[in-house]
Every structure is written in C-alpha cells, then in structure tokens.
C-alpha cells in the first residue's frame, strides 16, 4: 500500500423546515470522498422517523437516484464515508449506525479511533452488550445509549460518554429533535460547522464539505467542545474544553485534507506550499524542473519551486476516474492501477534533472514505480523530496500505521531508501519544520507521534488487544 488510510469523514445538517436534506448530505459526502472510499451512508430524520441507507462503495455508486430519493425529505440528516483502519471491511461496519432504545431513536457517525476501545468493549460485554461489528462507532452507540437511560437529555448523555473515551473522536449524534457534534479533548481529528443561506446548520469534517452544501464556515469546534443544534440555535457545552493540550494530527495538513479546506483557521493549500518552501531550504539541489505527484504533492511542489527559483512543471497527468492507490486490495491490482493512474508528461521531464515532490514516503512501493515512470520518460536525474518527515512509529488515532514492520524509513537509512526507490537524492521535511506548516498564534500544538513517538495520549494496552484478538480467533475456529 503506497499511501496511508484516512479513517472517515462525517457530515450533518439540521434546519427548521422539511427539505431534501439527503441531497445536501450527498454533496457533502462527495466533497469528503477523499477521507473514505470503502463505504458510505446517510440517515434522514423526518419528525423522529429515521430513514437510512448505507453500503460498500463510493458515494455516487451507493446513492443511485432510487436510493437517494427513497430517503425522503426531513429537517435533519447525517452522513458518513469510511475507510476502516480496524475491523471487518464492508457493509457491516458502514455508518451511520441507527439505534432504537427505550428513550427513543438515535443515529451516530464517527471519525477517529479510540485508544481505550478494548477496555470499554470488555466492560460493555460484561454488562450484556452484544456487538455485531468491531467498529468504534458501534461501541460509542452503546456508551451513549447507556448514559441516555439515566441522563435528562441526549446532549447530557453524549457529555457523560465523552468523559469515558480516550483517543481521537469526532462524533455526530442525531436524535429525533437535535443534532449533536463532539470533538475529543485534544482535537486530534478536525470538525467544523457553518450555516446555509436558509438558516440550516451544517457540521462536517472539513470546510470543503460546507462549501459543497452551500454553507458558510463559522468556525472549528474547539478540542473537547460539544455543540448542540436544534434547528434554530447552536449551543456550546465546554465541560471538556481546556483539560488537555491540543494535538491536531499534522498529517491533515500534509495529506488527508483537501487543499481547499481550512482547518483550525489555517489554509491547507498554504500549509502545503509552506512545506515545499521549507524543503527547498533544507534540501536544495541543482535541477531543471520541479514537479509534484498528484494531488497532494502539487501544492508542495509549487512551494519548492517558488522558494528555489527552479521552474515548476506539469509532470504527470492523473486519470480522474481512479480512486486513491491504496483502495486496490491486492498487490497485483495496485501495480496495474499505478500504471494507469499516472502518466508522465515527457515534454516536461525528458533530458532534465527533476525534483519530484510528494506528500510522504510510507512503504516506498508507489514512489519506486513513479520514479521508474520518470526514468522511462527520459528524466536524467530524479531528486525526491517528501513534505513529511520519515514515518518511524505506529499511529493509534485513525491512520492505518498500526505496525512499523512495513514502514521503509524504520528499517532503512535515508541513503538506503533513496537506493531502493531509485532516486539520485532524497530529502525529508524536518520534524521541527512540520510543526510550522500552519501559521497560528493560538498556541495550539500538533500530534507528530508517527514521526517522533511523542504520543499525546496513552497508547492502547497491547495485552487487552491481544486478549480480544485471541477471543475472536477462537470464536471463528469454533464456527
């Protein structure tokens, strides 16, 4: 797998009148498709009657006209796109999750990964909970439902559940009358909200989804903040704010987010151009042209060109009808997809010394294929520059680096990596400068644990994980 897996994207909308809210969610999910391409779903609320549909596949494949129109009108809805970092793939783990319980109905959509998942799951199972999947979302639905049995309101139930979860969590909960948004105490994953011209409130993982739904960004949720929307008003609960140091995943700026998004007040496009400028200062080289790997390497390549004075060129044409490389399930298929996904522009690179800028080097396999394409197109030299530092440590917050065994930088020196991927030189962005990508004066810090092992939370208990996996293995053997 050449790239990292994002976890998910969430989207919600609430207004005072019944409208075709499913269409708004559809547009929002389409804008968030880069955050998850495994499955998707939408749940519409019409006066407490929930209509939902979800399945494996891309948004436009799952929501053909009959399924989208079948959701009907309503005054609120939530949606979700998923690429699971843990758990069974496919429809069983698709979201939103819809729950019926003694206090009413609830739908839930989640982005992130809980570091105390195994402890919480064992606790709930001992209380009689029966799980149908191994997703964080199902566990969170149990937590909120359990708290709702004694809480005076759904927002108080979410508030109480928030005190029990650890790790990364951007959560949307829809009740018959309210839409509730939660961002974890460290703000590891992004979550923002805005308002449409007709007064509807919209919540999404990224601001580009607000744009797609015709909403104007108001602000990002603060780390630990819970927002309660009733259609007419937006109310903040700050019981969990300011308790922990913020730790937004810096890879949101490097790769995950769309360049037209604004995260925590900072332009993703500007952050990536800044990364390229830092790379030019840290790793200068004599070359004839700077090119970027589409899509997230393009902005950094522009920054490298502007800082170095080396002309920027169009190095690759990307096939617009193929998803991100890591979606391909088998190695042989991934190899074929790289060949048809990117085609070098020989006019740009033939006979030239090329600076190739990409967002990251994870396992090195995709980089090696891209470099080979440039050589075949006539490039005389290829100098690779990565706008992320070397990946050295596992991530526990929603990116699929649960093991370091496949990370090329963990097992090889920079010189060895350069030789393996076939470049004349290789330079990574420094950990120091990766923290300067987003210009800000609010004192917020970033999670860079996959680069330096400085985790903002306790990491998962390996003993609990092994115990859980052993139990599942034994169950499967028995069946």
Number of C-alpha atoms within 10 A of each C-alpha: 19 19 20 21 23 24 24 31 33 32 32 32 31 28 25 15 16 15 16 18 28 28 19 24 30 25 20 32 32 17 21 28 25 20 25 25 25 22 27 34 29 31 29 28 28 21 12 17 11 21 17 24 19 24 20 20 20 20 26 15 12 17 21 10 10 8 13 18 13 13 22 19 19 24 23 35 32 34 32 35 34 32 27 27 22 16 12 13 18 16 15 16 27 27 30 28 23 19 15 10 11 8 12 13 16 25 26 27 33 31 30 27 28 23 22 18 22 23 14 18 22 14 12 17 11 10 9 9 13 12 13 9 15 17 23 23 24 22 21 26 21 19 21 23 24 16 18 22 14 11 16 10 13 26 24 17 19 25 22 18 19 24 13 11 19 20 24 27 30 27 27 28 26 30 22 19 17 19 30 23 29 26 29 29 26 30 30 26 29 28 30 25 26 21 20 17 9 11 16 22 28 32 30 31 29 29 31 23 32 31 18 18 21 18 24 18 22 14 15 23 22 24 27 25 24 27 20 20 24 19 19 11 11 13 11 14 15 14 15 19 19 14 11 15 16 22 22 23 24 22 20 17 27 28 22 20 24 25 21 15 20 23 24 22 12 15 18 25 22 20 23 29 25 26 31 33 24 25 27 24 13 14 18 16 15 11 16 18 20 29 26 25 22 18 15 23 24 27 28 32 33 25 25 34 22 17 18 21 13 19 14 20 20 18 24 22 14 15 12 8 7 13 15 19 19 17 19 15 10 10 11 9 12 19 16 12 19 18 12 12 18 19 17 20 16 19 13 21 27 18 15 17 20 27 30 27 29 27 31 25 27 23 21 20 17 20 23 19 16 21 20 16 20 23 20 13 18 17 19 15 22 23 23 24 28 24 31 26 22 23 23 21 22 19 22 24 27 27 23 18 21 15 12 18 14 14 19 21 21 16 13 12 11 17 13 14 20 19 14 15 20 20 21 16 18 21 22 22 24 18 14 9 16 24 15 16 23 21 13 12 6 7 7 13 16 19 24 23 20 21 18 14 14 11 17 18 16 11 15 17 13 10 10 15 15 12 12 15 13 12 11 12 11 10 10 9 7 7 5
